[in-house]
């Protein structure tokens, strides 16, 4: 019985006749003798395979990993040799071996995930989606069973990594507490900054006051030094004046001493005459009375008129 077969470009077809490969390729169209023919089809288009894994972290916490694996059959001949992918005349697989492809990929991905998650703590695992995807991709690429099937992994995407509800609430509480502490630290930091700025302002004001006081002190010292210089000049002037006066006095004293020594042997009457005192009537009269006093024993009586007394006393005759 002859039949006609037509396949899509994304299907790799292997036509076996009498146990031998008669034709193979993608998107074939041909007639075949059904009693002696077997047709194997392998889809070479990419396929998405979702997965959900539950694994335990290094600190014995369970995490749930949700993701998606994208793959394609890179070598249809290899997988056709290992799995029975024969189709009936209506295009349906005679067996369900094609389902083993997804299960084997899931198993390899789970193995890689378990190994990677076991090396992380819970917090590290929750933040390791990108690293976990890389670990799964590396595990699939290096897997001997995946290579034997001719499967080519294309991409791994981790949708979510979550902890148990109880642990999630605990982590949320811890995160809230950490955020609260950070907020408190921010407030404390602002206060410390404000105190530090205020201290700087105070220090600047004190430094300004110190500078002003230092300048005032310098001014006072300058004034004091100026006063000292004036007083020193004044003292020098006084000393000079005193020295001059002393020298003048010494000079006068020397002159008087010389004068006294020169007139010491001269009779006072001579000196009186030389000084001009003899021309004064009062001096003459006083001299006369002195002579009378010295010769009182030789004088019997002496009459002094009022006019003479007034003259001696220096009184005016009209008074």
ZAMARGU-4260 file (C-alpha; in steps of 0.2 Angstrom, whole numbers, plus 5000, padded with zeros to 4 digits):
<rodrens>
0) 5000/5000/5000 | 5008/5016/4994 | 5005/5032/5005 | 5010/5050/5003 | 5020/5059/5017
5) 5023/5077/5019 | 5032/5085/5033 | 5036/5103/5040 | 5053/5111/5038 | 5055/5110/5057
10) 5054/5092/5056 | 5069/5080/5053 | 5062/5065/5044 | 5071/5048/5043 | 5063/5035/5031
15) 5068/5017/5035 | 5064/5004/5022 | 5068/4986/5025 | 5078/4991/5040 | 5089/5003/5030
20) 5089/5022/5029 | 5081/5026/5012 | 5080/5045/5014 | 5082/5058/5028 | 5081/5077/5029
25) 5070/5091/5035 | 5053/5095/5027 | 5053/5080/5016 | 5039/5075/5004 | 5038/5057/4997
30) 5028/5042/4993 | 5032/5026/5003 | 5027/5008/5004 | 5019/5007/5021 | 5021/4988/5024
35) 5040/4989/5024 | 5043/5007/5029 | 5046/5015/5046 | 5046/5034/5047 | 5055/5043/5062
40) 5052/5062/5064 | 5062/5073/5076 | 5056/5091/5079 | 5071/5102/5077 | 5063/5118/5082
45) 5066/5126/5099 | 5055/5121/5113 | 5052/5128/5130 | 5052/5117/5146 | 5046/5125/5162
50) 5051/5118/5179 | 5049/5120/5197 | 5062/5114/5210 | 5062/5113/5228 | 5080/5112/5235
55) 5089/5115/5252 | 5102/5128/5255 | 5118/5126/5265 | 5109/5133/5281 | 5095/5119/5279
60) 5082/5131/5272 | 5070/5126/5258 | 5069/5137/5243 | 5057/5135/5228 | 5065/5139/5211
65) 5054/5142/5196 | 5061/5144/5178 | 5061/5139/5160 | 5073/5129/5149 | 5074/5132/5131
70) 5082/5119/5120 | 5082/5111/5102 | 5088/5094/5095 | 5105/5098/5087 | 5108/5080/5081
75) 5092/5071/5076 | 5101/5055/5071 | 5108/5053/5089 | 5091/5055/5097 | 5083/5044/5084
80) 5095/5030/5088 | 5092/5031/5107 | 5073/5034/5107 | 5058/5027/5097 | 5051/5042/5088
85) 5042/5032/5075 | 5026/5040/5069 | 5010/5032/5062 | 5002/5036/5045 | 4992/5050/5054
90) 5008/5058/5061 | 5006/5053/5079 | 5020/5045/5088 | 5018/5026/5091 | 5026/5027/5108
95) 5028/5041/5121 | 5047/5041/5121 | 5047/5059/5115 | 5041/5064/5133 | 5058/5056/5140
100) 5067/5071/5132 | 5059/5084/5143 | 5061/5073/5159 | 5079/5069/5156 | 5082/5088/5153
105) 5073/5092/5169 | 5083/5079/5179 | 5099/5086/5173 | 5094/5104/5177 | 5088/5098/5194
110) 5104/5090/5198 | 5114/5106/5193 | 5102/5116/5203 | 5103/5105/5219 | 5122/5106/5218
115) 5123/5124/5216 | 5110/5129/5229 | 5118/5117/5242 | 5133/5128/5242 | 5123/5144/5246
120) 5114/5151/5261 | 5096/5156/5260 | 5100/5174/5258 | 5113/5171/5245 | 5101/5159/5236
125) 5087/5172/5235 | 5099/5184/5226 | 5107/5171/5215 | 5095/5170/5200 | 5107/5174/5187
130) 5121/5164/5194 | 5109/5149/5196 | 5104/5150/5178 | 5122/5150/5172 | 5125/5135/5184
135) 5110/5125/5176 | 5116/5130/5158 | 5134/5124/5162 | 5127/5108/5170 | 5116/5104/5154
140) 5130/5108/5142 | 5142/5097/5151 | 5130/5082/5154 | 5135/5066/5145 | 5116/5060/5143
145) 5111/5077/5135 | 5126/5076/5123 | 5122/5058/5119 | 5104/5063/5115 | 5111/5077/5103
150) 5101/5090/5113 | 5107/5108/5112 | 5102/5119/5127 | 5099/5136/5121 | 5094/5146/5137
155) 5089/5145/5155 | 5078/5158/5163 | 5075/5159/5182 | 5058/5167/5185 | 5058/5166/5204
160) 5068/5160/5219 | 5057/5160/5235 | 5058/5154/5252 | 5044/5146/5263 | 5030/5158/5269
165) 5037/5157/5287 | 5055/5161/5282 | 5049/5174/5270 | 5039/5183/5284 | 5055/5182/5295
170) 5066/5189/5281 | 5053/5203/5278 | 5054/5207/5297 | 5073/5207/5297 | 5073/5218/5281
175) 5061/5230/5290 | 5072/5230/5305 | 5087/5233/5295 | 5078/5247/5285 | 5073/5255/5302
180) 5091/5254/5308 | 5097/5262/5292 | 5084/5276/5294 | 5090/5278/5312 | 5108/5278/5307
185) 5103/5291/5294 | 5095/5302/5307 | 5110/5300/5318 | 5122/5304/5304 | 5112/5320/5300
190) 5113/5325/5318 | 5131/5321/5320 | 5134/5331/5304 | 5124/5345/5311 | 5134/5344/5328
195) 5150/5343/5318 | 5146/5358/5307 | 5140/5368/5323 | 5157/5363/5331 | 5166/5370/5316
200) 5156/5386/5317 | 5160/5388/5336 | 5178/5384/5333 | 5178/5397/5319 | 5170/5410/5330
205) 5182/5406/5344 | 5197/5406/5332 | 5191/5423/5327 | 5189/5429/5345 | 5206/5423/5348
210) 5213/5432/5333 | 5205/5448/5338 | 5211/5446/5356 | 5228/5442/5349 | 5228/5458/5338
215) 5222/5468/5353 | 5236/5461/5364 | 5248/5466/5350 | 5241/5483/5349 | 5242/5485/5368
220) 5260/5479/5368 | 5264/5491/5354 | 5256/5505/5364 | 5265/5499/5380 | 5281/5499/5371
225) 5278/5516/5364 | 5273/5522/5381 | 5289/5514/5388 | 5299/5522/5374 | 5291/5539/5378
230) 5294/5537/5397 | 5312/5532/5394 | 5315/5547/5383 | 5307/5558/5397 | 5318/5549/5410
235) 5333/5553/5399 | 5327/5571/5397 | 5324/5572/5416 | 5341/5564/5420 | 5349/5576/5407
240) 5340/5591/5415 | 5345/5586/5432 | 5363/5583/5426 | 5363/5600/5419 | 5356/5608/5434
245) 5368/5599/5445 | 5382/5605/5434 | 5375/5622/5434 | 5374/5622/5453 | 5391/5615/5455
250) 5397/5629/5444 | 5388/5642/5454 | 5394/5634/5470 | 5412/5634/5464 | 5410/5652/5459
255) 5403/5657/5476 | 5416/5646/5484 | 5430/5655/5474 | 5422/5672/5478 | 5420/5668/5497
260) 5438/5662/5497 | 5444/5678/5488 | 5434/5690/5500 | 5437/5680/5516 | 5452/5691/5521
265) 5444/5707/5516 | 5436/5718/5530 | 5417/5718/5529 | 5417/5737/5529 | 5427/5737/5513
270) 5415/5725/5505 | 5400/5735/5510 | 5408/5750/5502 | 5412/5740/5486 | 5395/5734/5485
275) 5388/5751/5485 | 5379/5750/5502 | 5388/5765/5509 | 5378/5776/5497 | 5361/5771/5506
280) 5357/5782/5520 | 5348/5768/5529 | 5364/5757/5528 | 5374/5772/5534 | 5363/5775/5549
285) 5363/5756/5553 | 5381/5756/5552 | 5382/5771/5564 | 5371/5763/5576 | 5382/5747/5576
290) 5397/5758/5579 | 5388/5766/5594 | 5383/5749/5601 | 5401/5743/5600 | 5406/5759/5609
295) 5392/5760/5621 | 5403/5761/5636 | 5410/5778/5630 | 5393/5786/5627 | 5383/5793/5641
300) 5366/5797/5634 | 5359/5795/5617 | 5343/5803/5611 | 5333/5796/5596 | 5320/5807/5589
305) 5304/5800/5582 | 5309/5806/5565 | 5325/5797/5566 | 5316/5781/5571 | 5304/5782/5558
310) 5318/5784/5545 | 5327/5769/5552 | 5311/5759/5552 | 5308/5764/5534 | 5291/5773/5537
315) 5286/5788/5527 | 5285/5804/5536 | 5267/5808/5530 | 5261/5791/5538
</rodrens>
